[in-house]
Amino acid sequence: MKKSLTYEQLETLGRLDTCTVSNVIETFDVRLRSEGFADSGIRCMFPNLPPVVGYAATGKIRCSGPPPVGHTYFDRTDWWNYLITIPPPRIVVVEDVDSKVGQGAFVGEVHVNILLALGCVGLVTNGAVRDLGAVERLGFRFFAGHLAVSHSYVHMVEFGTPVEIGGLQVEPGDLLHGDRHGVLSVPQEIAPDIPSKAAEMLDDERRVIELCRSEKFSIEKLRETVERMG
């Protein structure tokens, strides 16, 4: 597990939108620009809530058939012990590995209250969620591929292992950032430097926008401004 950020560092990172964080990560050239984020199949269910930042607690589920033992996810409460081994704030990342993804919702209102008590702030899944109204009022973030009215036979099959959600590879303890635009992983070695770099980048962008709205706008001035930004 990599060293966790301080509370202040996480708070500062959480005040940035995910697009800005993505732009800044690109400037460090630590990964390909086509990697590190979930695709558009993973939707933000509550776009009016602010960004969320947290460390990934991973698991895999199935939904369409009964588990070998028991009948619901409450038969596997041992994974709650695993959750608290991940530094807070925690984002639960659950891969639905069933042949019929999204048959049942792993998390709804009751389970969200359990997760909140365990220091979790959001859920990312290629599977389904439910109880949107109640969950949004709690301020818990949902990023999901599906909605479902039933739990069906949803059950945990493993946890604490790597998962893949919308093309994003997630390891336990990865730092995630999400908002209405989607979810991305944040390389922890550069995370403390992102806010200051973001401030510089936003200043540059603001100068371009102000020029474009100015009566003194010209292509020549636009070109000069963009060139100075590098």
C-alpha positions in Angstrom: 0.0 0.0 0.0 1.4 3.4 -1.0 1.5 6.2 1.6 -1.8 7.9 2.0 -2.4 11.6 1.4 -3.1 13.8 4.3 -6.7 14.9 5.0 -5.8 18.4 3.7 -4.4 17.0 0.5 -7.5 14.9 -0.1 -9.7 17.9 0.6 -7.8 20.0 -1.9 -7.9 17.3 -4.6 -11.6 16.9 -4.0 -12.3 20.6 -4.8 -11.1 20.0 -8.4 -13.3 18.6 -11.1 -12.3 15.3 -12.7 -11.6 16.8 -16.1 -9.0 19.2 -14.6 -7.4 16.4 -12.6 -7.2 14.4 -15.9 -5.6 17.3 -17.7 -3.0 17.7 -15.0 -2.1 14.0 -14.9 -1.4 14.2 -18.6 1.3 16.9 -18.1 3.3 14.5 -15.8 3.5 11.9 -18.6 3.2 9.0 -16.2 0.8 7.0 -18.4 -0.8 6.9 -21.8 -3.6 9.5 -22.2 -5.9 6.7 -23.3 -5.6 4.9 -19.9 -6.5 5.5 -16.3 -10.2 6.3 -16.6 -13.5 4.4 -16.8 -15.3 4.5 -20.2 -18.7 6.1 -20.8 -20.5 2.9 -19.9 -19.9 3.9 -16.2 -22.3 6.7 -15.5 -22.4 9.2 -12.6 -25.9 8.7 -11.1 -25.8 12.0 -9.1 -24.2 14.7 -11.3 -25.2 17.5 -9.0 -23.1 16.2 -6.1 -19.6 17.5 -5.8 -16.5 15.5 -6.7 -15.4 12.5 -4.6 -12.0 11.2 -3.7 -11.1 8.0 -2.0 -9.1 4.8 -1.9 -10.4 1.7 -3.7 -11.8 -1.3 -1.8 -12.4 -3.9 -4.4 -14.7 -6.9 -4.9 -16.4 -9.1 -7.4 -20.0 -10.2 -7.5 -22.5 -12.4 -9.3 -26.3 -11.8 -9.5 -28.2 -14.1 -11.8 -28.1 -17.3 -9.8 -28.1 -18.3 -6.1 -24.7 -18.4 -4.3 -23.3 -21.8 -3.3 -24.1 -21.0 0.3 -26.9 -18.7 1.5 -29.0 -16.4 -0.6 -27.9 -12.8 -0.3 -24.9 -10.6 0.2 -25.6 -10.5 3.9 -24.2 -14.1 4.0 -20.7 -12.7 3.2 -20.2 -10.1 5.9 -16.6 -11.0 6.2 -15.7 -8.5 3.4 -16.7 -5.7 5.8 -13.6 -6.6 7.8 -11.5 -6.2 4.6 -13.1 -2.7 3.9 -11.6 -1.2 7.0 -8.1 -2.3 6.0 -8.2 0.3 3.2 -7.4 3.9 4.3 -10.4 6.2 4.5 -12.1 7.7 2.7 -13.0 4.5 0.9 -14.6 4.0 -2.5 -16.1 0.6 -3.0 -15.2 -0.8 -6.5 -17.3 -3.8 -7.5 -16.9 -5.8 -10.7 -20.0 -7.7 -11.7 -18.5 -10.8 -13.3 -21.8 -12.5 -14.1 -22.7 -13.5 -17.7 -25.7 -11.2 -17.4 -24.2 -8.1 -15.9 -26.6 -5.9 -13.9 -29.2 -8.5 -13.2 -29.4 -7.3 -9.5 -28.3 -4.3 -7.5 -25.5 -4.9 -5.1 -26.1 -1.6 -3.2 -29.2 0.3 -2.2 -30.3 2.5 0.7 -29.7 0.0 3.5 -26.3 -1.1 2.2 -25.2 2.5 1.6 -25.9 3.3 5.3 -23.7 0.3 6.2 -21.0 1.6 3.9 -21.2 5.1 5.3 -20.7 3.7 8.8 -17.6 1.9 7.5 -16.1 5.1 6.2 -17.1 4.7 2.5 -18.0 7.6 0.4 -19.0 6.1 -3.0 -19.4 3.0 -5.1 -18.1 2.3 -8.6 -19.5 -0.7 -10.5 -20.1 -2.0 -13.9 -23.2 -3.7 -12.4 -26.4 -2.2 -11.0 -27.5 0.1 -8.2 -30.9 1.1 -6.9 -32.8 3.4 -4.4 -31.4 6.5 -6.1 -33.5 9.1 -4.4 -32.6 8.0 -0.9 -29.0 7.4 -1.7 -28.6 10.9 -3.3 -30.0 12.5 -0.1 -27.3 10.8 1.9 -24.6 12.3 -0.3 -23.2 8.9 -1.2 -21.8 8.8 -4.8 -22.9 6.1 -7.3 -21.1 5.4 -10.5 -22.7 2.5 -12.3 -23.4 0.8 -15.6 -27.0 -0.2 -14.8 -30.1 0.3 -12.6 -32.1 -2.5 -11.2 -35.2 -2.8 -9.1 -34.2 -6.0 -7.4 -31.1 -7.5 -5.6 -31.8 -10.7 -7.4 -29.2 -13.2 -6.2 -26.4 -10.7 -5.8 -23.5 -12.1 -3.8 -19.8 -11.4 -3.2 -17.5 -14.0 -4.8 -14.2 -12.5 -3.8 -12.7 -9.3 -2.5 -9.3 -7.5 -2.1 -8.2 -8.5 -5.7 -7.7 -6.4 -8.9 -10.9 -5.6 -10.8 -11.8 -3.9 -14.1 -14.6 -1.4 -14.4 -15.4 0.1 -17.7 -11.9 -0.6 -19.0 -10.3 0.9 -15.9 -8.0 -1.5 -14.0 -8.3 -0.9 -10.3 -6.0 -2.4 -7.6 -6.9 -2.3 -3.9 -5.8 1.0 -2.4 -5.7 2.9 -5.7 -6.7 6.6 -5.4 -9.8 7.4 -7.3 -11.4 10.7 -8.3 -14.9 11.0 -9.7 -17.7 13.5 -10.6 -20.4 14.0 -13.2 -17.8 13.4 -15.9 -16.8 9.9 -14.7 -14.1 8.2 -12.7 -10.3 8.1 -13.0 -7.4 6.8 -11.1 -4.9 9.2 -9.7 -1.2 8.1 -9.6 -0.4 8.6 -5.9 3.2 9.6 -6.5 2.0 12.8 -8.3 -1.2 13.4 -6.3 0.2 15.9 -3.9 1.5 18.1 -6.8 -1.8 18.1 -8.7 -3.6 21.0 -7.0 -0.7 23.5 -7.6 -0.3 22.4 -11.2 -4.1 22.7 -11.6 -4.0 26.3 -10.4 -1.4 27.2 -13.0 -3.4 25.4 -15.7 -6.7 27.0 -14.8 -5.0 30.5 -14.9 -3.8 29.8 -18.4 -7.2 28.6 -19.5 -8.8 31.7 -18.0 -6.6 33.9 -20.0 -7.6 32.2 -23.2 -11.3 32.4 -22.3 -11.0 36.1 -21.4 -9.3 36.8 -24.7 -12.0 35.0 -26.7 -14.6 37.1 -25.0 -12.7 40.3 -25.4 -13.5 43.0 -28.1 -9.7 43.0 -28.7 -9.8 39.3 -29.8 -7.8 38.3 -32.9 -6.4 35.1 -34.2 -2.9 36.5 -33.8 -3.4 37.3 -30.1 -5.0 33.9 -29.6 -2.0 32.3 -31.2 0.4 34.2 -29.0 -1.5 33.4 -25.9 -1.6 29.7 -26.6 2.1 29.6 -27.5 3.0 31.2 -24.2 1.1 28.4 -22.5 3.4 25.9 -24.1 
